[in-house]
């Protein structure tokens, strides 16, 4: 029987955004970034109250269909606890549907909030599993859970019945590496952008990406001089260029200037990993073109704090 959590307990979760793929590591590599959403979840006597501030405040639902609420309930069920009611306050800084992990961060925040309220019975691996299940791949969610860089993968059960198992391990990041995000003022649907990808690729392109993914894992740990080479890709970015022309333009402009730029996740954000400042004149051009420029650091893991309201 599920244990009831007492009214008045409150979990406050601070969760970083993330970038996935990092060029060649499609659905595999992820990186936590220092832009944060904060979710406060209080146990109340009954009902569901949802408040949203910041990014998405005008568009996101304020009922049980909200992703954070779904993730909270998933976490409560996994922890075998129940609540009479919930008050959820989301303060969002991560741009929505821009390739900076907003959906994964929402899922992570909800699961971690539930785990915090329950006294943290869920392991880190279980938090990764539960939050990744909402997206169907673990790169963004694992980065937000673990912080730093991650290598992630999905184990598909051979019985055809069991659910996929989402795995991830942390990768240390060279402390000199930081990021610059160029965020367009339009959204991109992950599912829509995935539809332009071919069902088959050549052996040559597959071999190219395998090698560059290997280079990238070395570059990000201890050889940042290899970041430009390590962010080259032939599996997804060339196919997405037609549907993300603004992103493709800026990735190309940045790479032609020697910066390790790539499409962040499914876009439309272009992200640069660098150890030096990006030329300010180039960034001013981006701003004049309507892009938001955000300078970021590599972030640590999600944090949850339990208090009494």
LINWO-V146399 format. One record per residue. N is the residue number from 0. RES is the residue in one small letter. PSI is psi as a letter, one per 40 degrees, with the letter a starting at -180 (* if undefined). D_LAST is the distance of its C-alpha to the last C-alpha in Angstrom with 2 decimals. Layout:
BEGIN
[[N;RES;PSI;D_LAST] [N;RES;PSI;D_LAST]]
END
This chain:
BEGIN
[[0;x;h;26.10] [1;x;i;22.68] [2;x;h;19.89] [3;x;h;16.95] [4;x;h;13.43] [5;x;i;11.24] [6;x;h;8.94] [7;x;e;5.18] [8;x;i;6.08] [9;x;h;5.94] [10;x;h;9.34] [11;x;h;10.80] [12;x;h;14.56] [13;x;h;17.37] [14;x;h;20.63] [15;x;i;24.13] [16;x;a;26.81] [17;x;i;30.13] [18;x;h;33.83] [19;x;i;35.87] [20;x;d;39.59] [21;x;f;40.30] [22;x;c;43.74] [23;x;e;45.55] [24;x;g;42.81] [25;x;h;42.28] [26;x;f;39.26] [27;x;d;39.34] [28;x;i;38.32] [29;x;i;34.94] [30;x;h;33.37] [31;x;h;29.79] [32;x;i;29.61] [33;x;f;27.48] [34;x;h;26.07] [35;x;i;22.45] [36;x;i;20.09] [37;x;h;16.31] [38;x;h;14.27] [39;x;h;10.52] [40;x;h;10.02] [41;x;h;7.29] [42;x;h;8.88] [43;x;i;9.77] [44;x;d;12.67] [45;x;i;15.35] [46;x;a;16.87] [47;x;h;16.28] [48;x;h;15.09] [49;x;h;16.23] [50;x;i;16.37] [51;x;h;18.73] [52;x;i;19.73] [53;x;a;22.74] [54;x;h;25.26] [55;x;e;25.89] [56;x;d;23.79] [57;x;e;26.91] [58;x;d;27.99] [59;x;i;25.31] [60;x;i;24.48] [61;x;f;21.31] [62;x;a;21.78] [63;x;e;22.24] [64;x;e;24.99] [65;x;h;22.77] [66;x;d;23.41] [67;x;d;19.84] [68;x;d;19.10] [69;x;d;22.35] [70;x;d;21.53] [71;x;d;18.15] [72;x;d;20.16] [73;x;d;22.90] [74;x;d;20.72] [75;x;d;19.19] [76;x;d;22.78] [77;x;d;24.12] [78;x;e;21.64] [79;x;f;22.55] [80;x;i;19.13] [81;x;i;17.98] [82;x;i;15.04] [83;x;d;15.45] [84;x;i;14.00] [85;x;i;12.38] [86;x;h;11.06] [87;x;h;12.71] [88;x;h;13.14] [89;x;h;16.23] [90;x;h;17.68] [91;x;h;21.20] [92;x;e;23.77] [93;x;h;26.03] [94;x;h;28.94] [95;x;h;29.17] [96;x;f;32.27] [97;x;e;33.89] [98;x;e;34.30] [99;x;f;31.37] [100;x;f;29.42] [101;x;d;26.89] [102;x;d;27.09] [103;x;d;26.96] [104;x;d;23.97] [105;x;d;22.12] [106;x;d;23.18] [107;x;d;22.21] [108;x;d;18.72] [109;x;d;18.19] [110;x;d;19.77] [111;x;d;17.99] [112;x;d;14.51] [113;x;d;15.73] [114;x;d;17.31] [115;x;d;14.31] [116;x;d;12.29] [117;x;e;15.59] [118;x;f;16.17] [119;x;f;18.68] [120;x;e;21.62] [121;x;h;23.18] [122;x;i;25.63] [123;x;d;26.09] [124;x;d;29.14] [125;x;d;27.29] [126;x;d;24.72] [127;x;d;27.80] [128;x;d;29.48] [129;x;d;26.77] [130;x;d;26.00] [131;x;d;29.74] [132;x;d;30.66] [133;x;d;29.27] [134;x;d;31.81] [135;x;e;34.62] [136;x;i;35.05] [137;x;e;32.97] [138;x;d;33.94] [139;x;d;31.06] [140;x;d;28.30] [141;x;d;29.65] [142;x;d;29.82] [143;x;d;26.16] [144;x;d;25.23] [145;x;d;27.75] [146;x;i;28.16] [147;x;a;31.65] [148;x;i;34.46] [149;x;i;34.88] [150;x;h;37.82] [151;x;i;36.86] [152;x;i;38.86] [153;x;h;38.82] [154;x;h;40.62] [155;x;h;42.15] [156;x;i;42.97] [157;x;e;46.67] [158;x;e;46.27] [159;x;e;45.27] [160;x;d;42.56] [161;x;i;39.78] [162;x;i;37.10] [163;x;i;37.55] [164;x;h;36.09] [165;x;h;34.49] [166;x;i;35.08] [167;x;i;34.48] [168;x;i;35.23] [169;x;i;34.21] [170;x;h;36.92] [171;x;i;36.81] [172;x;h;37.31] [173;x;h;39.75] [174;x;e;37.75] [175;x;e;40.07] [176;x;h;39.10] [177;x;i;36.94] [178;x;i;36.71] [179;x;h;37.45] [180;x;h;36.45] [181;x;h;38.57] [182;x;h;36.62] [183;x;i;38.68] [184;x;f;37.43] [185;x;i;37.95] [186;x;i;36.31] [187;x;h;37.90] [188;x;h;37.45] [189;x;d;37.45] [190;x;d;39.41] [191;x;d;41.90] [192;x;d;42.55] [193;x;d;43.07] [194;x;e;45.74] [195;x;e;48.09] [196;x;i;48.28] [197;x;i;51.50] [198;x;e;51.60] [199;x;i;53.98] [200;x;i;54.55] [201;x;i;57.54] [202;x;d;57.87] [203;x;d;58.41] [204;x;d;55.08] [205;x;d;53.27] [206;x;d;54.93] [207;x;d;54.03] [208;x;d;50.30] [209;x;d;50.33] [210;x;d;51.88] [211;x;d;49.58] [212;x;d;46.45] [213;x;d;47.86] [214;x;d;48.58] [215;x;d;45.06] [216;x;d;43.44] [217;x;d;45.74] [218;x;d;45.30] [219;x;d;41.54] [220;x;d;41.60] [221;x;e;44.46] [222;x;g;46.93] [223;x;e;45.35] [224;x;e;48.91] [225;x;e;49.08] [226;x;d;46.13] [227;x;d;48.48] [228;x;d;50.53] [229;x;e;47.55] [230;x;e;45.98] [231;x;i;49.13] [232;x;i;48.87] [233;x;e;51.26] [234;x;d;49.25] [235;x;d;46.91] [236;x;d;46.97] [237;x;d;50.61] [238;x;d;50.04] [239;x;e;46.97] [240;x;d;48.82] [241;x;d;50.36] [242;x;e;47.07] [243;x;g;45.24] [244;x;d;48.06] [245;x;d;45.96] [246;x;d;44.12] [247;x;d;47.45] [248;x;d;49.04] [249;x;d;46.49] [250;x;d;46.40] [251;x;d;50.19] [252;x;d;50.31] [253;x;d;47.97] [254;x;d;49.75] [255;x;e;53.10] [256;x;e;51.95] [257;x;e;51.08] [258;x;i;47.29] [259;x;g;45.65] [260;x;i;44.24] [261;x;i;43.32] [262;x;h;41.55] [263;x;h;37.86] [264;x;b;37.15] [265;x;e;38.69] [266;x;a;38.66] [267;x;e;39.18] [268;x;h;37.78] [269;x;h;40.37] [270;x;i;39.06] [271;x;h;40.97] [272;x;h;40.56] [273;x;i;42.28] [274;x;e;42.79] [275;x;i;44.22] [276;x;h;43.38] [277;x;h;44.27] [278;x;h;46.98] [279;x;d;45.43] [280;x;d;48.23] [281;x;d;47.44] [282;x;d;43.75] [283;x;d;44.84] [284;x;d;47.00] [285;x;d;44.03] [286;x;d;42.01] [287;x;d;45.02] [288;x;e;45.22] [289;x;e;41.74] [290;x;i;39.84] [291;x;h;36.57] [292;x;h;36.99] [293;x;h;33.98] [294;x;h;34.58] [295;x;i;32.45] [296;x;i;32.14] [297;x;h;31.80] [298;x;i;28.14] [299;x;a;26.55] [300;x;i;24.55] [301;x;i;21.25] [302;x;h;18.21] [303;x;h;15.02] [304;x;h;12.15] [305;x;h;9.63] [306;x;i;6.46] [307;x;h;3.80] [308;x;*;0.00]]
END
